Amino acid sequence: MNKRTSLLAALALVAGTASAHPVWMLPSEFNLSSEAASWVTVDASASNEVFNVDKPIGLDGVTIYNPANEPSRIGAYFKGHRRSVFDMELNTVGTYKVELQNPTRYVTQYVTDEQSTPQRSFANKIDAASQLPKAAREVNTLAMQTISGFYVTQKTPSKQVLMNTGKGFELQALTHPSDVVVGEEARFKFTYDGEPLKDLKVEVVANGTAYRDARQQLDLVTDKEGVVHFTPELAGPHLLSTNMRRKIDSPLADQAVVNYLLSFEAQAQ
């Protein structure tokens, strides 16, 4: 993303993440049966419709974790007018994790007696302290981040890349992403700094919304353990999305805002 696009995305997050274009990645395959080295091509875009390309995105922040959970960067990628594309080679049996995690951006909101409409400064708490007018009040700094990812498995699922770090926003796949099956319950857990995220709203939508009369989304809420339970009804790619906003103890921000998206496949029985 260029600087102007980044600022617009940040403003959309502040106004409400529902107004921001979801950023997703969609691999050509989620599961490969061969043990031989294979290539997977990945589309990436920002769009309101599920998996319908609209705006290209920068992919410099993409990290590929191999089945041993060792990180590496992608090589060259193509950024077109409506989508970005990169290829990745799978040369080891097991599950790979691919994640696009853009740098945290800070926005400080405030009001003044002269302007009751909230004002914004793209600065963290420390920098904002010297930049805001003396009359600023109701000051609140947000640390905002968008995370998009998917898992792809070659031959046999493995679990090393499913391990959590206990830092920041994370999904814990209690059901392996390669084992999500139509008609069977799947479970995903959400945490922040290792703590379960209770009452987090999560949406799951199957691909093909452009060919249906309704989105047919699953509207979920995490339980006290931070877990959502759902049973997919349609086979094929799905997009899971959620938006977290919570208070944090940090010298740089008062609240963390995370827009998280996961592409996964529900396999036919």
C-alpha positions in Angstrom: 0.0 0.0 0.0 1.2 3.5 -0.7 1.1 6.2 2.1 -2.3 7.7 1.0 -3.9 4.2 0.8 -2.5 3.4 4.2 -4.0 6.5 5.7 -7.4 5.9 4.1 -7.3 2.3 5.4 -6.5 3.6 8.9 -9.3 6.1 8.8 -11.7 3.3 7.7 -10.6 1.2 10.7 -11.2 4.1 13.1 -14.6 4.8 11.7 -15.5 1.2 11.9 -13.9 -1.9 10.4 -17.1 -2.8 8.6 -16.4 0.1 6.2 -12.8 -1.1 5.4 -12.3 -3.4 2.4 -11.4 -6.9 3.7 -7.8 -7.9 2.7 -7.6 -11.6 1.8 -5.3 -14.1 0.2 -6.6 -17.2 -1.7 -4.3 -20.0 -2.8 -5.1 -22.1 -5.8 -5.0 -25.2 -3.6 -5.4 -25.7 0.1 -4.5 -29.5 0.1 -2.2 -31.4 -2.2 -2.0 -35.1 -2.3 1.4 -35.5 -3.9 4.7 -35.8 -2.0 6.6 -34.3 -4.9 7.4 -30.6 -4.8 4.5 -28.5 -6.1 3.8 -24.9 -6.8 0.7 -23.0 -5.5 -0.3 -19.7 -6.9 -2.0 -17.1 -4.6 -4.3 -14.3 -5.4 -4.5 -11.3 -3.0 -6.9 -8.4 -3.1 -9.0 -6.0 -1.0 -12.7 -6.3 -1.8 -16.1 -6.1 -0.2 -17.3 -9.2 -2.0 -15.8 -12.5 -0.8 -12.9 -13.5 -3.0 -14.0 -11.2 -5.8 -10.9 -9.2 -6.8 -11.2 -5.4 -6.6 -8.0 -3.6 -5.4 -4.4 -4.9 -5.5 -2.4 -4.9 -2.2 1.3 -4.8 -1.3 2.7 -8.2 -0.3 6.0 -7.1 1.2 4.7 -8.1 4.6 3.9 -11.8 3.6 5.8 -14.5 5.6 5.7 -18.2 4.7 6.2 -20.7 7.5 7.3 -24.1 6.4 6.2 -27.3 8.2 9.1 -26.9 10.7 7.7 -23.4 11.4 10.7 -21.7 9.9 9.8 -18.3 8.4 10.8 -17.0 4.9 9.8 -14.2 2.7 8.1 -14.6 -0.7 10.0 -13.9 -3.8 8.9 -11.5 -6.6 5.2 -10.9 -6.9 2.9 -9.2 -9.5 0.7 -6.3 -8.6 -1.9 -5.7 -11.2 -4.8 -3.3 -11.4 -7.3 -5.4 -9.3 -5.2 -8.1 -7.6 -1.7 -9.1 -6.6 -0.3 -12.6 -7.3 2.6 -14.7 -6.0 3.7 -18.3 -6.3 5.0 -20.5 -3.5 6.8 -23.8 -3.7 5.8 -26.7 -1.4 8.8 -29.1 -1.2 8.3 -30.6 2.3 5.4 -32.8 3.5 3.3 -31.1 6.1 1.4 -27.9 6.7 2.5 -24.4 5.7 1.3 -21.2 7.2 1.2 -18.0 5.1 0.5 -14.7 6.8 0.3 -11.1 5.6 0.9 -8.9 8.7 1.3 -5.2 7.9 3.2 -2.9 10.4 1.2 -1.5 13.3 -0.2 2.0 12.5 -1.0 4.5 15.2 -3.9 7.0 15.2 -4.5 9.4 18.1 -8.1 10.8 18.4 -9.0 14.0 20.3 -11.4 16.9 20.6 -10.9 20.5 21.5 -13.2 23.2 22.8 -13.1 24.9 19.4 -13.8 21.7 17.4 -16.2 19.2 19.0 -15.8 16.9 16.0 -13.1 14.3 16.7 -9.7 15.2 15.2 -7.0 12.7 14.3 -3.2 12.6 14.3 -1.3 9.8 12.8 1.0 9.5 15.8 1.5 7.2 18.8 1.0 8.4 22.4 4.6 9.5 22.8 4.8 11.5 19.6 1.2 12.8 20.0 2.1 14.3 23.4 4.3 17.0 21.6 2.1 17.4 18.5 -1.4 17.9 19.8 -2.8 21.3 20.7 -2.7 22.2 24.4 -6.5 22.3 24.5 -6.8 18.6 23.3 -9.0 16.4 25.5 -10.5 13.0 25.4 -7.3 11.8 23.8 -7.3 8.1 22.8 -4.5 6.4 20.8 -5.2 3.3 18.7 -2.6 0.7 17.6 -4.1 -0.7 14.4 -3.2 -3.8 12.4 -4.5 -6.0 9.6 -3.6 -9.6 9.5 -4.6 -12.0 6.7 -3.6 -15.6 6.3 -4.2 -19.2 5.2 -2.8 -22.7 5.6 -1.9 -25.1 2.9 -1.0 -28.8 3.4 1.2 -31.1 1.2 0.2 -34.7 1.6 0.0 -35.0 5.4 -1.2 -32.3 7.9 1.3 -31.2 10.6 0.9 -29.1 13.7 4.2 -27.1 14.1 2.8 -24.0 12.4 -0.3 -24.1 14.5 1.7 -23.3 17.7 0.9 -19.9 19.3 3.5 -17.4 20.6 1.3 -15.8 23.3 2.0 -12.4 21.8 -0.6 -10.1 20.1 -3.7 -11.4 18.3 -3.7 -15.0 17.4 -5.9 -17.8 16.1 -5.5 -21.2 17.6 -6.8 -23.9 15.2 -8.4 -26.5 17.5 -9.6 -28.1 14.3 -6.7 -28.4 11.8 -7.5 -26.1 8.9 -6.9 -29.1 6.5 -9.5 -31.1 8.4 -12.5 -28.8 8.1 -15.3 -30.8 6.5 -18.8 -30.0 5.4 -21.3 -31.2 8.0 -18.8 -31.6 10.7 -18.2 -29.1 13.6 -15.0 -27.1 13.5 -13.5 -25.1 16.3 -11.2 -22.0 16.3 -9.9 -20.2 19.3 -8.9 -16.5 19.5 -6.4 -14.9 22.0 -4.6 -11.7 22.6 -1.3 -11.9 24.4 -2.3 -15.5 25.3 -5.6 -14.5 26.9 -8.9 -15.8 25.5 -11.0 -13.2 23.6 -14.5 -13.6 25.0 -17.6 -12.3 23.2 -15.6 -11.6 20.0 -17.9 -11.5 16.9 -16.7 -13.7 14.1 -18.2 -14.1 10.6 -17.6 -17.0 8.2 -18.7 -16.8 4.6 -18.4 -19.4 1.8 -17.1 -18.4 -1.6 -19.7 -17.6 -4.4 -21.7 -14.8 -2.8 -22.0 -13.2 -6.3 -24.0 -16.2 -7.4 -26.3 -16.4 -4.3 -29.4 -14.3 -3.3 -27.9 -13.9 0.2 -24.4 -14.0 1.8 -25.4 -17.0 3.9 -22.8 -16.0 6.5 -22.4 -17.7 9.8 -22.5 -15.1 12.6 -20.6 -16.4 15.5 -19.5 -15.2 19.0 -16.6 -16.7 21.0 -17.4 -18.3 24.3 -15.6 -17.6 27.6 -12.6 -19.7 26.4 -12.4 -17.6 23.2 -13.7 -20.4 21.0 -16.2 -20.4 18.1 -17.9 -23.6 17.0 -19.4 -23.8 13.5 -20.5 -26.4 10.9 -19.9 -25.5 7.3 -22.7 -26.4 4.9 -21.0 -25.6 1.6 -17.8 -27.1 0.2 -15.0 -24.9 -1.1 -13.1 -21.8 0.1 -14.4 -19.8 3.0 -13.4 -16.4 4.5 -13.4 -16.0 8.2 -13.2 -12.4 9.5 -13.3 -10.7 12.9 -12.5 -7.2 14.3 -11.0 -6.8 17.8 -10.8 -3.6 19.8 -9.6 -3.7 23.4 -7.7 -1.7 26.0 -4.0 -2.4 26.3 -1.2 -1.5 28.7 1.3 0.2 26.4 3.4 3.4 26.3 2.4 3.8 22.6 -1.3 3.2 22.6 -4.5 3.0 24.7 -6.3 0.4 22.6 -5.4 -2.3 20.1 -7.5 -2.6 16.9 -7.0 -5.8 14.8 -8.7 -6.7 11.6 -8.1 -10.4 11.1 -9.0 -12.6 8.1 -8.4 -16.3 7.4 -9.0 -18.1 4.2 -9.7 -21.9 4.5 -11.4 -24.7 2.7 -14.3 -26.8 3.7 -13.9 -30.2 2.1 -16.8 -32.3 0.8 -17.6 -35.4 2.8 
